[in-house]
Amino acid sequence: MTRPNTPQVLISEVGPRDGLQSVKATMPTADKLRWIDALAAAGLREIEVASFVPAKLLPQMADAAQVVQHALRHSHVRVMALVPNLRGAQAALQAGAQKLTLPVSASPAHSMANVRKSPEAMVEEVRAVLQLRDELAPNVPVEIGMSTAFGCTLQGAVPEDDVVRLALLLAEAGVDEIGLSDTTGMGNPAQVTRLFKRLFQEIGPLTGSAHMHNTRGLGLANCLAAYEAGVRTFDSSLGGLGGCPYAPGASGNVVTEDLVFMFEAMGVSTGIDLTQLMAARLPLQAGLPGEPIYGMTPEAGLPKGWLGH
């Protein structure tokens, strides 16, 4: 139960997708399902559980349909799936995914490396996915995660005007939400504030999540900057797992445990039980023995007299 009369944010857990795609080992399906169950038990309301891509490219996601169908038993969780194209969207909708995320990169170099299409070609792919969604499952929202919005290790700087222009094209196409991703961890708080404010000015309520990486230690600072700019949905990964395989040097996501601690300590309700959230590290470690996981809050423990959720 969340504390009454406090601001709220939505923490969208992306570890089972973004986290697992970045490790070489393949987590056994049974362990993956136990991990998702533990995340749901901690109070997470949105979990990106899988990516619908060919198993030959990401064998970690070969069980995507089974994972989605299992996650649907948690009625309080919106089950998300990443889909790179129309074929993936069709498979995800058939499996019962309740929200689709499509990656559209603001960097042409990263877009070609990641999906083998230009950003403009991806806008057309998004239009096709939206048409399919309207036919098969009109109530399923389609979110765009705009990759490399704050810089690209392949291209270098990404002009903010390019990010805004692409967002306007996607908004015109009819998507439900457009978030900004710091795929390579190149962003800084001033840049994050500036770009999200521009996005709110241009596309208003379509402005979606902040997906920050902690590559250079600025993940939480960038999340706070996004919050102060008006963002209320934040992607993060338990234990800080994650990273794009097609963006050199793109290391882990913001640690969910640290993000929840920061917001709860500020009096901003997440609806997540932090003790149970930290316990969800156990099935993660059991399924990926030897894989390093991160988090300052789990290492330090909760402060004496902690009054978070």
Number of C-alpha atoms within 10 A of each C-alpha: 9 15 14 8 8 11 13 18 18 19 25 23 26 28 30 28 24 25 23 25 23 20 16 12 15 16 21 13 17 11 16 22 21 17 23 25 17 21 28 23 18 19 20 22 21 21 26 27 29 29 31 23 22 12 13 9 10 17 16 24 24 19 16 23 22 13 21 24 14 15 23 17 11 14 10 13 20 19 25 30 30 27 22 22 18 19 13 20 28 16 16 25 21 13 17 18 26 20 20 24 22 25 23 33 29 30 26 20 19 25 23 14 14 19 16 13 18 19 22 17 13 21 20 14 18 26 18 16 24 23 14 16 20 13 9 13 15 12 10 18 18 24 24 26 25 28 26 31 29 27 22 27 18 17 12 13 14 16 13 17 11 13 22 19 14 19 27 15 14 25 19 12 15 14 19 17 20 26 25 28 26 27 32 28 29 23 24 18 17 12 16 26 21 14 21 25 18 18 24 16 11 16 17 11 13 18 27 23 27 29 28 31 32 25 20 14 12 18 26 19 16 26 30 20 21 28 20 14 18 15 23 18 20 23 26 32 31 27 26 25 28 28 25 19 16 15 19 13 16 23 22 29 31 31 28 28 25 23 24 26 22 17 20 22 14 11 16 20 22 25 21 25 21 23 15 15 22 21 15 22 20 14 20 23 17 16 21 20 11 9 13 10 15 20 17 12 19 18 8 8 10 14 8 6 6 9 10 23 19
